[in-house]
């Protein structure tokens, strides 16, 4: 069964749901398109005061479907596909309502980065955060590394990006990657309560407070995404990436030449 992204609206609160539990809510091109369509709808709805972004099953999202990494299931060039991805996630800055991400299990790769671009993240004690892209021959390319750098500093981010090591919930809380760790049974209830509290506050105050906070981070994020677009497009055409995929398909150790 193909994964889907659902958008439901109940009064002033909207809920986005990642629904691909058999793959820990991994995203492919179709789910990306559904997510971006949900963002577009929310951009045009000024009655929405808060958004909860959740996942069905054991994980919030395991990132890009491994079977789809390095593939392009659309008619777009790789550069066009990445540009669509950047435009799609940058829509969150034009949504008037804050986005609360409720994370259980895995938050990996591009999905982790998307969560970092949102306003608030909470998680369960079993949550695990990773940036495994380099191990798949590519780089993180969704802008979240810039946010993580501000939160955790050079050493932690470099370790996570280059070795793919996981960050657990307690470390994520210590660095401010998440603002709360709650029991799994209370995860969605807590996110809903937070959304209701925000929705009950004066809308203009929420909007302007969020804008002040957002303006602190956006220049660095946009600069990072511009670099990522160039470097990832190059990587997709590089000799090393072709060797990575060829060696993986042939079951042998790759021989890289740095080009």
C-alpha positions as CSV (number, residue, x, y, z in Angstrom):
1,X,0.0,0.0,0.0
2,X,1.4,3.4,-1.0
3,X,2.1,5.9,1.7
4,X,0.0,9.0,2.1
5,X,0.0,12.4,3.9
6,X,-3.3,13.4,5.4
7,X,-4.4,16.9,6.2
8,X,-7.4,17.3,8.6
9,X,-8.8,20.6,10.0
10,X,-10.8,20.8,13.2
11,X,-11.7,24.4,13.9
12,X,-8.5,26.5,14.3
13,X,-6.2,23.5,14.5
14,X,-4.9,21.5,11.5
15,X,-3.2,18.1,11.7
16,X,-0.7,16.7,9.2
17,X,-0.3,12.9,9.4
18,X,2.5,10.9,7.9
19,X,0.8,7.5,7.0
20,X,3.3,4.9,5.7
21,X,3.7,2.8,8.8
22,X,5.1,-0.3,7.1
23,X,8.2,1.8,6.1
24,X,8.3,3.9,9.3
25,X,6.6,6.7,7.4
26,X,9.4,7.0,4.8
27,X,8.8,9.5,2.1
28,X,8.9,9.1,-1.7
29,X,8.2,11.6,-4.4
30,X,4.4,11.1,-4.2
31,X,4.3,11.7,-0.4
32,X,6.5,14.8,-0.9
33,X,3.9,16.2,-3.4
34,X,1.1,15.5,-0.9
35,X,3.0,17.2,1.9
36,X,3.7,20.2,-0.2
37,X,0.0,20.4,-1.2
38,X,-1.0,20.3,2.4
39,X,1.4,23.2,3.1
40,X,-0.1,25.1,0.2
41,X,-3.6,24.6,1.5
42,X,-2.5,25.8,5.0
43,X,-0.8,28.9,3.5
44,X,-4.2,30.0,2.1
45,X,-6.2,29.4,5.3
46,X,-5.8,32.2,7.7
47,X,-8.3,30.7,10.1
48,X,-5.8,28.0,11.1
49,X,-4.1,29.1,14.4
50,X,-1.9,26.0,15.0
51,X,-0.7,22.9,13.2
52,X,0.2,19.5,14.7
53,X,2.4,17.2,12.5
54,X,2.3,13.6,13.6
55,X,3.1,10.1,12.3
56,X,1.2,6.8,12.3
57,X,2.8,3.8,13.8
58,X,6.2,3.3,15.5
59,X,8.0,6.2,13.9
60,X,7.3,9.8,13.0
61,X,9.4,9.4,9.7
62,X,12.4,7.4,8.7
63,X,13.2,10.1,6.0
64,X,13.6,9.3,2.4
65,X,12.5,5.8,1.3
66,X,15.8,4.1,0.8
67,X,14.6,2.6,-2.4
68,X,14.0,6.1,-3.7
69,X,17.4,7.6,-2.7
70,X,19.2,8.9,-5.8
71,X,16.2,8.1,-8.0
72,X,13.8,10.4,-9.7
73,X,10.3,9.2,-10.3
74,X,9.2,12.4,-11.9
75,X,9.8,14.1,-15.3
76,X,11.9,16.8,-13.6
77,X,15.7,17.0,-13.7
78,X,17.5,16.4,-10.3
79,X,18.0,20.2,-10.0
80,X,14.3,20.9,-10.6
81,X,13.3,18.2,-8.1
82,X,15.5,19.7,-5.4
83,X,14.2,23.1,-6.2
84,X,10.7,21.8,-5.8
85,X,11.7,20.3,-2.5
86,X,13.2,23.5,-1.2
87,X,10.2,25.5,-2.3
88,X,7.8,23.0,-0.8
89,X,9.4,23.0,2.7
90,X,10.0,26.8,2.7
91,X,6.2,27.2,2.5
92,X,6.1,26.7,6.3
93,X,7.5,30.2,6.6
94,X,4.4,31.5,4.9
95,X,1.9,29.6,7.0
96,X,0.6,31.9,9.7
97,X,0.2,29.1,12.2
98,X,3.0,27.6,14.3
99,X,3.8,23.9,13.6
100,X,4.3,21.5,16.5
101,X,6.0,18.2,15.5
102,X,5.2,15.2,17.6
103,X,7.9,12.6,17.2
104,X,8.0,9.0,18.2
105,X,10.6,6.5,17.1
106,X,12.8,7.5,14.1
107,X,13.2,11.0,12.7
108,X,15.8,10.5,10.0
109,X,17.5,12.4,7.2
110,X,15.4,14.9,5.3
111,X,12.4,14.3,7.6
112,X,14.5,15.2,10.6
113,X,15.6,18.3,8.8
114,X,12.0,19.2,7.9
115,X,11.1,18.9,11.6
116,X,14.0,21.2,12.5
117,X,12.5,23.9,10.2
118,X,9.2,23.8,12.2
119,X,8.5,25.9,15.3
120,X,8.4,23.3,18.1
121,X,9.4,19.7,18.4
122,X,8.4,17.3,21.2
123,X,9.2,13.6,21.4
124,X,8.9,10.3,23.2
125,X,11.7,8.7,25.2
126,X,12.4,6.2,22.4
127,X,12.9,8.9,19.8
128,X,16.1,8.7,17.7
129,X,17.5,11.4,15.4
130,X,19.9,10.7,12.6
131,X,21.4,12.3,9.4
132,X,22.6,9.2,7.5
133,X,22.9,10.8,4.0
134,X,26.7,10.7,3.6
135,X,26.6,6.9,4.1
136,X,24.2,6.8,1.1
137,X,26.6,8.9,-1.1
138,X,24.7,12.2,-0.7
139,X,24.6,15.1,1.7
140,X,21.8,16.6,3.9
141,X,19.9,19.0,1.6
142,X,16.8,20.3,3.4
143,X,18.2,23.2,5.4
144,X,18.0,21.6,8.8
145,X,21.7,21.3,9.3
146,X,21.9,25.1,9.7
147,X,19.3,24.9,12.5
148,X,21.1,22.0,14.2
149,X,24.4,23.9,14.0
150,X,22.9,26.7,16.0
151,X,21.5,24.3,18.5
152,X,24.4,21.9,19.0
153,X,27.5,23.5,17.6
154,X,30.2,22.4,15.1
155,X,31.4,19.2,16.7
156,X,28.0,17.5,17.3
157,X,26.7,18.4,13.9
158,X,29.9,17.3,12.1
159,X,29.8,14.0,14.0
160,X,26.2,13.4,13.1
161,X,26.6,14.3,9.4
162,X,29.9,12.5,8.7
163,X,29.4,9.4,10.9
164,X,25.6,9.1,10.9
165,X,25.6,8.6,14.6
166,X,22.2,8.7,16.3
167,X,21.0,11.3,18.8
168,X,18.7,10.0,21.5
169,X,15.8,11.9,23.2
170,X,17.7,13.0,26.3
171,X,20.6,14.5,24.2
172,X,18.0,16.1,21.9
173,X,16.3,17.7,24.9
174,X,19.7,18.9,26.3
175,X,20.5,20.7,23.1
176,X,17.0,22.1,22.5
177,X,16.4,20.0,19.5
178,X,13.1,19.1,21.3
179,X,11.5,21.2,24.0
180,X,9.8,18.3,25.8
181,X,10.1,14.6,26.2
182,X,6.8,12.9,27.1
183,X,5.5,9.4,27.5
184,X,4.3,7.8,24.2
185,X,0.7,7.6,25.6
186,X,0.7,11.4,26.1
187,X,2.5,12.4,22.9
188,X,-0.4,13.4,20.8
189,X,-2.5,14.7,23.7
190,X,0.4,17.0,24.7
191,X,0.8,18.2,21.1
192,X,-2.9,18.9,20.9
193,X,-2.9,20.8,24.2
194,X,0.0,22.9,23.0
195,X,-1.9,23.7,19.8
196,X,-5.0,24.6,21.7
197,X,-3.1,26.9,24.0
198,X,-1.5,28.7,21.0
199,X,-4.9,28.8,19.1
200,X,-6.5,30.5,22.2
201,X,-3.9,33.3,22.3
202,X,-4.3,36.5,20.3
203,X,-3.6,35.6,16.7
204,X,-1.6,38.8,15.9
205,X,0.7,38.3,18.9
206,X,1.4,34.7,17.9
207,X,2.1,35.7,14.3
208,X,4.5,38.6,15.2
209,X,6.3,36.6,17.9
210,X,6.8,33.8,15.5
211,X,8.1,36.2,12.8
212,X,10.7,37.7,15.2
213,X,12.0,34.2,16.0
214,X,11.9,33.1,12.4
215,X,13.9,36.1,11.2
216,X,16.7,35.1,13.5
217,X,17.2,31.8,11.7
218,X,16.0,32.3,8.1
219,X,19.1,34.0,6.5
220,X,21.4,31.1,7.6
221,X,18.9,28.5,6.5
222,X,18.4,30.0,3.1
223,X,22.2,30.3,2.6
224,X,22.7,26.7,3.6
225,X,19.9,25.5,1.2
226,X,21.5,27.4,-1.7
227,X,24.8,25.6,-1.0
228,X,23.0,22.3,-0.7
229,X,21.3,22.7,-4.0
230,X,24.6,23.3,-5.8
231,X,26.6,20.6,-4.1
232,X,23.8,17.9,-4.2
233,X,23.3,18.5,-7.9
234,X,27.1,18.0,-8.4
235,X,27.1,14.9,-6.2
236,X,24.3,13.3,-8.2
237,X,26.6,13.5,-11.3
238,X,29.8,12.6,-9.6
239,X,32.1,9.7,-10.3
240,X,32.1,8.7,-6.6
241,X,28.3,8.5,-6.5
242,X,28.2,6.4,-9.6
243,X,30.8,4.1,-8.0
244,X,28.8,4.0,-4.8
245,X,25.7,2.8,-6.5
246,X,27.5,0.4,-8.8
247,X,29.4,-1.2,-5.9
248,X,26.3,-1.5,-3.9
249,X,24.4,-3.2,-6.8
250,X,27.4,-5.6,-7.4
251,X,28.0,-6.4,-3.7
252,X,31.6,-5.2,-3.6
253,X,33.7,-2.6,-1.8
254,X,33.6,0.7,-3.6
255,X,36.8,2.4,-4.8
256,X,36.4,6.2,-4.5
257,X,38.5,8.8,-6.4
258,X,37.2,12.0,-4.8
259,X,35.6,13.3,-8.0
